[in-house]
């Protein structure tokens, strides 16, 4: 963001989208509520991936 490079920011966001995915997997692994795992962490990861793809393609 400092350099104004949307392509680099897209790669950073795509990489950062792994964190909510791993959080979701941890919740599911430890028998947490599936609605929270998918509803919070899954949707967060999906939104981050969409935003990253828009930055990479735009």
N, C-alpha and C positions, 0 to 999 in steps of 0.2 A: 504494500500500500504506500509505503514511503516513496518508492520509485515510480509509482503510477503504472505498474505493469500488471494488467488484469490477468494475463496468462499465468504469471508466477503465483498470484493470489489464488487462482483456480486450483493449481496443484497443491498449494498449502491447505486449502479447504477440503480438497478431495482426500488428502492424507489425514486431516483432522477428523474426517467423518468416520474414521475407524474407531475412535474412542466411544461414541455412543453404541456402535455395533458390539464392541467388546463388553460394554456395560450391560447391554441387552442379553448377551450370551451368559454373562455371570448370573444375572437374575434368573434366567431360565435354568441354568445348571444347578442352582441352589433352591430350586422349586419355589421360586417367587411367583407372584401373580403374573399370568401371561398378558393380561390386559394392560398392566403397567409397563411391562417389558416392551411390548410392541407399540403401545399407545404413546409412550413418552420417548423411549430411546430409539425405537424403530422409526418413528415418524421424524424425529430429530435427524437421524442419519440420512433418511430419504431427502429431507429438505436441504441438508448440506450438500448432498451429492448433486441434486438438481441445480443448486446455486453454483457449485463448482463447474458443472458442465456448461452452464450458461456463460461463465467467465472464460472457460477454455475455448468455447466455440464462437464467442462474440468478438 
